[in-house]
Structures are given as C-alpha cells and as structure tokens.
Amino acid sequence: MASLSIAGITKGFEATQVLKGVSLDIRDGEFLTLLGPSGCGKSTLLRILAGLEIQDGGTISIDDRVVDDLHPKKRDVAMVFQSYALYPHMTVRDNISVPLKMRRLSSWQRLPLFGRCLPNSARIRKEIAGEAGKVAKSVGIEHLLDRKPGQLSGGQRQRVAVARAMVRHPAVFLMDEPLSNLDAKLRVQMRAEIKELHRRLGVTFIYVTHDQAEAMTLSDRVAVMLDGELLQVAPPDAIYAEPNDRRVAEFIGSPKINLLDAVVRTPETIDVAGATLPVPTGCEPGTNIVLGIRPEAFHYVDRFAPGTLGARVHLVEHLGSDLFVHCDFPGAGAPLIARLATDRAPSLSIGETVHLGIDASRVLLFRPDGSRLPNREATVTTLRGRA
Amino acid sequence: MSAHRLSLPARLTRHAVLIVTGGMMLLPFVWMISLSLKPPGEIFHGGFSLLPDRWNAWENYTTALTAAPLPRFMLNGVAVCAAILALQILFCAPAAYALAKLNFRGREVVFGLVLVALLIPHQVLALPLFILGYQLGLLNSYAALIFPFVVSPFGIFLFRQFFKGIPDDIVHAARLDGLSEFSIVWRIMLPMAMPAVIAFSIFSVVAHWNDLFWPLIAVRQEELMPPSLGIMAFKNEEAGNDYGPLMAGASLVVAPLLIAFLCAQRWFIEGLTAGATK
C-alpha cells in the first residue's frame, strides 16, 4: 500500500518532448487511469514510474520516499504489460515464481541442479511453489500451471501476467493497456475482474489505456493526457460532465461532442450559424466562443421553434433504445450527431429536416484557446420554454 | 512453402536441379567411403566402381584406428570444440545482449567493429595470433587451439539479431521481477534464442572440428592434435600416400558430425518453427 507523488516529470527522445512537466498525486489504494490517445506519453510515464526509463527532470516519490535512483526491482512496483511479456520458455508456474525466486533464493541457490542441493533451497522452493499455486488459484488458472504461455489463450495469458505481478504483493500495480489484445467480450469480462482485483487487494493501481470505456468504468480518478501534458485529473463523471479543456471534451464521450463556433450576442444569448440560442455566458457581446453540445443534450422537436437548430438528416444509426442521428448543419464543418430516444423521435428518413432543441444547462462553452468558460446559471432550462 | 501447385514440368525441373546439385555435394563423401573400402591396388585402378571387388574395409579401418592414435585425436577434437563453443557462448551472449538491448554511447561503433571483424578472414590474423600465442607461452597446448576462437564475431552478430527480435517488454518485465542484467542474458534471452544457439553451435562445431589451418600452426605435439590434423599422419612421406586408411580415417572423423547433426535435426527444425510462430 502506497501513495505516489509525481512532480514535474519531463522526458524527451531526441528532438521530441514526450512528457512536458507532468505532476500528479495518487492516493494510497486509489485506482487511477492515465487516459490518452496513443503517442501521448502515458506509457512512457508508466515506465518512468516503474524505473524502466529515467526521466530527464522531476522526481517520483512512493510513500514520501524519493525513488528516482532506485532500480526497478527495489521500487516495490509490479507491472502488467500490454504484450503480457511472459517468458515463453517457462511454464506458467515458473513464470509466476520468478519474482519470488529472485528475491528469496541466493544466487547460489538459483543455480540449476547444484542450487537445489544447497541447505534451505528445497524448503524455500517449496514455499514459493505453494504461493505461486495460491495466486494462480485466485485468478483461476491453477489447472494451467504446467503449460507454457504458447499453449494458452489471450485471456489466460493475461491472467498469468496478473498472477506474476500479484505474487510478490507489490505496493503499486502498474498496468499498461492490459486488455487491448483481447477480444471485445473478454475485455468486458476482464475489466470487471480487474475492478474486483483492485477491491480485493486494496493497493494502488495505475492503469494506462486509450479506451475511455475502461477508464470510465474502472477508475476512481481519470487523468487525461494529451501531447505529454496532463489536461485534467478528476473522477470519471466529472471528466465527462465538466471537462476543463476543449481537447478533454473531444476525447471523452462517444460519439464525440459536437463543437460549433459561436459569437456572443448579449450576455444571455449567443449566435450559432444563423440561429440565436439562449445560452448565458456573461461575456462581452461580439466575443468568439466555441459551443460544445454532447449528443444527448439534443432533443427532438416536432416543428420549428425559435432557438432550435434545423438540420438535414444524413445518417441514422439505430442502437435499440437510442438513435444516433448524424445531420448536416449549415455553417458547421463536421456533421452534428444527436442522440435521441427512440420512443421520442419518429422514424427519421435520410434527407429529411429535423429540428433539434438544445438543453441549455448541458452545453459546454470554451474560449477560442480551448480553455473552458464556466457555465453560468441558465435563466431558462429549455429553449422551447423561451419560444 | 508456396500455396499454389507448380505444373509438372516445373516440378520435374526443380527436382532435377535439386538432385544434380545434391549429388555434387554428396559425391566426394560417397567417393571417400568407397575408397575406404578398397585395397590399394583397386584405388589406383583405371576402372570405375563404387563397391570394391575385394573388400579391404577391415584392414583399412583397423590401420586408421591403430597406425595413428585416432581415438586420441577424436577426444582432442571433442574437448577443443566443446571448450571453444562454451567460451564463445559465454562471451557472445552478453556482448550481443548489450548491443541489442542496452543503450550506451558508441554502441553503433562497437557493432560496426563486430561487422568489420566478421569480414576479416581468419588466415589474415594467423601470424599476429601466432606471435601473441608465442609471447604468452601458449603455443603447443590445448589453450593454443582454443584462444583465437573464444570471441566469435559471427556469434555476436547472430545472437544480437535474434535478441533484437525479442520484445523489450520481456526485458522490462525481467528487470521488474528482479533479474540482474546477467541473469536476463542467461535465464531469459539465451533460452528464448535456442534456435540461434543451436544454429550457431552447428556452425561452430563443424568449423573447428574440420579446422586444419590453425592447428597446423599452433601445435606440434601429436597428443594435442585434433582429428583433421591427425589424419594428415597418413599422408606423409614415410608412409607414402596410404589412401585406403586415410579415407577410412576421414570417414571416421566425419561420422560424429553426421550423427550429431542427425540427432540435432529434429531440435533444429523445432527451434526454427518455434521461433517463427512466437
């Protein structure tokens, strides 16, 4: 069990700066996810935490002890790799036992054949085998102990990798996209198992992923990383509902948030592509802003009313309970995507004009530089009410 | 290997080419064994026959085994080849690991030097090595037969290429599991590189078992001679050109290699396929 503190970590590879001063405090027993697109530096940060790479600047402390100069094995962290990184020439039992053998047996006792004859060697080996068996049982692979990794399925290899990390009871678990090589169904199942594992062990987990569903479902807090910077660290619901940056809003949420350029008309209204919407901003008239509307912040309006957006239906995706309606909207660069409840929206056909009302309390406003403009208390809750 | 089937003429041509080239490779061996069975008179006889009219195999092979201490030569060969191979792996594997997986200044230069060393024929180095052996007082000993070969540029190159193909994550996992860099080499990299180790072992053993050039320079004493140098004893001025026993000796010297290769073949192929589908 350990808290972890990252202060001003920088790292560059040749000309590119991969991490640009990342600072983060992780509480004891927390499940923190580093979320970001590939190449954003999240895996590099994880390797630096593990001690596998050396940062150019900044410090890392585990339980208030600076570990920058410590060898990976002395940091009391364990890691599960995306590729599992199992030793292919060893059985599952040996794979799981390696961390214990390296710690408990002396280098003489580890020698093949001869090492087994040394005093205590047999006793320690027996203990290790017992513990490896117990850990294997706890992740449900006790029947596979004598197989080699090549004979296992992806999900089984994943469990072996987790067991190898668990066996020495590390203070911090690092997981580098552990589910990305699994098929969709297994991924959901393993996701639940990792959550359960965290609950059971109660140790600190740092989990790297580019999959927002994993980040949202697993984490106590999500740290969104982009281009080597931490943009926001917050619980999943806050990341979704209150992103502090346009890039966070764009990255989180599927389908993506709709972003429209808008101009403040009065402190209480804005102009968006010819329509005037009652969105209170408190800004000077004439200020350029960006209006972010989540797909579910739209609702279907059966006929035109002031303050609604009329758009041509371009594509309709049926998802059972919901419809994703992609519509072309004059003045918007990309098509808008609205998520409408199936029972509220009539069957829409392509080419038809649909009127979309906007829930003004749920829109997000950003400055042109991408930072968030705080929402002001809406004076009206729906646009239709005003019309 | 190809998925499509070749037409009949193409297949026939392919097999014809293979049979002819295979035959060219095999012919000297067949001829060697054939001569080792014949009496001296038939060897220089004008006609051509694979099998002798009068079998002289027993005499030739007993002469080969008794006239010169062939068993002793063979034991020397086994000891020298085993020592060379063990030392080569001992030095090449860590060097190759450093070149493949560790980042240090000058790594590419060092690797370049390995490639240069790969290009230099052994004969070029013979004189300097002879002088070095003389200065160190190693000449005319087992050590003289071994020391020029303990570091093999070919071994470093081969292992380095194989280690490069092993994912970095495995090295990282091993470091987190508490393995030292040397433990990583011996416990993780080398076992994973078994196909390369076996391939290299075959090359190394064949090369040094058959080596005549360096032993001829390095040792004078008969008890130290490896097999290839030993069977030269049959081709000297006093004995005349005693071809029957010479060929019998040569067949006996080659036999262990053939047997070893046939035994290792299954491994060799297993190793190659295991490497391919990892």
Chai-1 contact restraints between the chains, C-beta under 6 A:
chainA,res_idxA,chainB,res_idxB,connection_type,confidence,min_distance_angstrom,max_distance_angstrom,comment,restraint_id
A,L52,B,H172,contact,1.0,0.0,6.0,A-B,restraint_1
A,P72,B,R175,contact,1.0,0.0,6.0,A-B,restraint_2
A,P72,B,L176,contact,1.0,0.0,6.0,A-B,restraint_3
A,K73,B,G178,contact,1.0,0.0,6.0,A-B,restraint_4
A,M79,B,L176,contact,1.0,0.0,6.0,A-B,restraint_5
A,F81,B,D169,contact,1.0,0.0,6.0,A-B,restraint_6
A,S83,B,P167,contact,1.0,0.0,6.0,A-B,restraint_7
A,S83,B,D169,contact,1.0,0.0,6.0,A-B,restraint_8
A,A85,B,D169,contact,1.0,0.0,6.0,A-B,restraint_9
A,A85,B,I170,contact,1.0,0.0,6.0,A-B,restraint_10
A,A85,B,A173,contact,1.0,0.0,6.0,A-B,restraint_11
A,Y87,B,I188,contact,1.0,0.0,6.0,A-B,restraint_12
A,H89,B,P191,contact,1.0,0.0,6.0,A-B,restraint_13
A,H89,B,M192,contact,1.0,0.0,6.0,A-B,restraint_14
A,V98,B,D177,contact,1.0,0.0,6.0,A-B,restraint_15
A,P99,B,D177,contact,1.0,0.0,6.0,A-B,restraint_16
A,M102,B,D177,contact,1.0,0.0,6.0,A-B,restraint_17
A,M102,B,G178,contact,1.0,0.0,6.0,A-B,restraint_18
A,M102,B,L179,contact,1.0,0.0,6.0,A-B,restraint_19
A,R103,B,G178,contact,1.0,0.0,6.0,A-B,restraint_20
